[in-house]
Amino acid sequence: MENSIYSQVVEIIAEQAILDVSDISPEASLEELGLDSLGIVESIFALEENFGIQIPFNSGDPEKSDLDLSSVGSIIREIEQLVLGKKS
């Protein structure tokens, strides 16, 4: 399942955090992985481009975003819903 949403999201986050894919766990927060606010925004842009989706993200105030950024796993779930058209 190399092209699964899970693996693609993990690869993008690993690239943005300059980490190995094996260093990314679903429980980890983006901050724990060393991503600052700019790195988070760049990750969101990369995810949008990779999946051809629009992510509801308030880059000015991530805490008020419609996207659950609390962990890698929550981001994966959000992307899955967007890709499958269950969330707009």
Sequence and secondary structure as in RCSB ss.txt:
>XXXX:A:sequence
MENSIYSQVVEIIAEQAILDVSDISPEASLEELGLDSLGIVESIFALEENFGIQIPFNSGDPEKSDLDLSSVGSI
IREIEQLVLGKKS
>XXXX:A:secstr
 TTSHHHHHHHHHHHHHT  GGG  TT  TTTTT  HHHHHHHHHHHHHHHT      TT GGG SS  SSHHHH
HHHHHHHHTTS  
